[in-house]
Amino acid sequence: LLRYLFNAGIVGANEIAMVLFVYTSALGAAVEIGRGEHIAITFAVERLDPALRRVAGTASLAAVGLLNGVIAWQSVEWISMTGGYVMPATQMPRIVVQTAIPLGCVLATFYCLLGAQRLLPLVKKVYAGWSRATGSRAVLLDVLVFLDQEIPPEYQAARPATPLPYARDIRFDRLS
């Protein structure tokens, strides 16, 4: 309307729209990762049983977190090289726009770490089972050595005990 009636426009409107678009995209992607609603191709994962589906989800979360961490790390050098320039219309430093990228990536990595936190009970169970198995190794080896021994002759000839007669049920009377 300003352009057609007054032959003037809002100076820098395109640049401001670009800044807002970059921030919305970077922060919106991070928030969607936090909600677990980010873009994913799940046709193969949906066919897995629940345990493998959880492993695949964890691997996906780790890959997304690693990728965002690398992008955040690399963007710092990129900003240090190009962030000092200013935009032509608004004279706003480019660092204002470019900061959205590492900010969104750090937030996404944080959400990936929070998502990995829900796996702590599973990790705890796996560790408990592993420590129980490795801690019982000495006992297991002793049992295996014991089982490898020969049966003494006085026990080889002994007959097995005769079973108790069982007709229909077992009753316990006058128990205290």
C-alpha positions in Angstrom: 0.0 0.0 0.0 2.8 2.4 0.9 4.5 1.7 -2.4 1.5 2.5 -4.6 0.0 5.5 -2.6 3.1 7.2 -1.4 5.8 5.8 -3.8 7.8 4.6 -0.7 8.3 1.3 1.0 9.6 0.2 4.4 13.4 0.4 4.3 15.0 -2.9 5.0 11.7 -4.9 5.1 13.3 -7.7 3.0 16.3 -7.9 5.3 14.2 -8.0 8.4 12.0 -10.7 6.9 15.2 -12.7 6.1 16.5 -12.3 9.7 13.2 -13.4 11.1 13.0 -16.4 8.7 16.5 -17.6 9.7 15.8 -17.3 13.4 12.4 -19.0 13.0 13.9 -21.9 11.0 16.9 -22.5 13.3 15.0 -22.2 16.6 11.9 -23.9 15.3 13.9 -26.9 14.1 15.5 -27.2 17.6 12.1 -27.1 19.3 10.7 -29.8 17.0 13.7 -32.0 17.9 12.9 -31.4 21.5 9.3 -32.5 20.9 10.4 -35.5 18.9 8.5 -34.3 15.9 11.4 -33.5 13.6 11.5 -34.8 10.0 12.3 -38.5 9.9 11.8 -41.3 7.4 10.3 -44.1 9.5 8.9 -46.7 7.1 11.7 -49.2 8.0 11.8 -48.3 11.7 8.1 -48.9 12.1 8.5 -52.5 11.1 11.0 -53.3 13.9 10.1 -54.7 17.2 9.9 -52.2 20.1 13.4 -52.9 21.5 15.1 -52.4 18.1 12.8 -49.4 17.4 14.2 -47.8 20.6 17.8 -48.6 19.5 17.1 -47.0 16.1 15.6 -44.0 17.8 18.6 -43.6 20.0 20.9 -43.9 17.0 18.9 -41.3 15.1 19.0 -39.0 18.1 22.7 -39.4 18.4 23.2 -38.7 14.7 21.1 -35.5 14.9 22.9 -34.4 18.0 26.3 -35.0 16.5 25.4 -33.2 13.3 24.1 -30.2 15.1 27.1 -30.1 17.4 29.5 -30.1 14.4 27.5 -27.4 12.6 27.5 -25.3 15.8 31.2 -25.7 16.2 32.0 -25.0 12.6 29.7 -22.0 12.4 31.7 -20.1 15.0 34.7 -19.9 12.7 32.3 -18.9 9.8 30.8 -16.1 11.9 34.3 -14.8 12.9 35.2 -14.5 9.2 32.0 -12.9 7.9 30.1 -11.6 10.8 31.6 -8.1 10.7 30.0 -7.1 7.4 26.8 -5.1 7.5 23.6 -5.5 5.6 23.1 -2.8 3.0 19.6 -1.5 3.8 19.4 -1.8 7.6 23.1 -1.5 8.3 22.7 -4.3 10.8 25.8 -6.5 11.3 25.5 -9.9 9.6 26.5 -11.5 13.0 22.9 -10.8 14.1 21.6 -13.2 11.5 24.4 -15.7 11.6 24.2 -16.2 15.3 20.9 -18.0 14.7 22.7 -21.0 13.3 24.9 -21.9 16.2 22.1 -20.9 18.6 19.7 -23.3 17.0 22.2 -26.0 16.7 23.3 -25.8 20.3 19.6 -25.9 21.4 19.0 -28.9 19.2 22.1 -30.7 20.6 20.8 -29.9 24.1 17.4 -31.4 23.2 19.1 -34.5 21.9 20.9 -34.9 25.2 17.6 -34.5 27.1 16.1 -37.1 24.8 19.0 -39.5 25.5 18.3 -38.9 29.2 15.1 -40.9 28.9 17.2 -43.9 28.0 19.1 -43.8 31.3 16.8 -46.5 32.9 17.6 -48.8 30.0 21.4 -48.1 30.2 21.2 -48.7 34.0 19.5 -52.1 33.5 22.1 -53.1 30.8 25.0 -52.1 33.1 23.4 -54.0 36.1 23.1 -57.1 34.0 26.7 -56.8 32.7 28.1 -56.1 36.2 26.2 -59.0 37.6 27.4 -61.4 34.9 31.1 -60.2 35.2 30.9 -60.2 39.0 29.6 -63.7 39.1 32.3 -65.0 36.7 34.5 -66.4 39.5 31.5 -68.3 41.0 30.6 -69.7 37.6 34.1 -70.9 37.0 34.1 -72.6 40.5 30.8 -74.4 39.6 32.2 -75.5 36.2 35.3 -76.9 37.9 33.2 -78.7 40.5 30.9 -80.2 37.8 33.9 -81.5 35.9 34.9 -83.7 38.9 34.1 -87.4 39.0 31.3 -88.7 41.3 32.8 -90.7 44.2 32.1 -94.5 44.0 30.1 -94.6 47.2 27.5 -92.3 45.6 27.5 -94.0 42.2 25.9 -97.2 43.6 23.3 -95.5 45.8 19.7 -95.8 44.6 17.7 -92.7 44.3 15.2 -92.0 47.1 11.7 -93.3 46.6 9.1 -90.6 46.0 6.5 -89.8 48.6 3.0 -91.2 47.7 0.7 -88.6 46.3 -3.0 -89.4 45.9 -4.9 -86.2 45.2 -3.9 -83.3 47.4 -1.6 -82.3 50.2 -3.2 -81.3 53.5 -1.7 -79.4 56.3 -3.6 -79.8 59.6 -3.0 -78.1 62.9 -0.2 -75.9 61.7 0.8 -72.9 63.8 
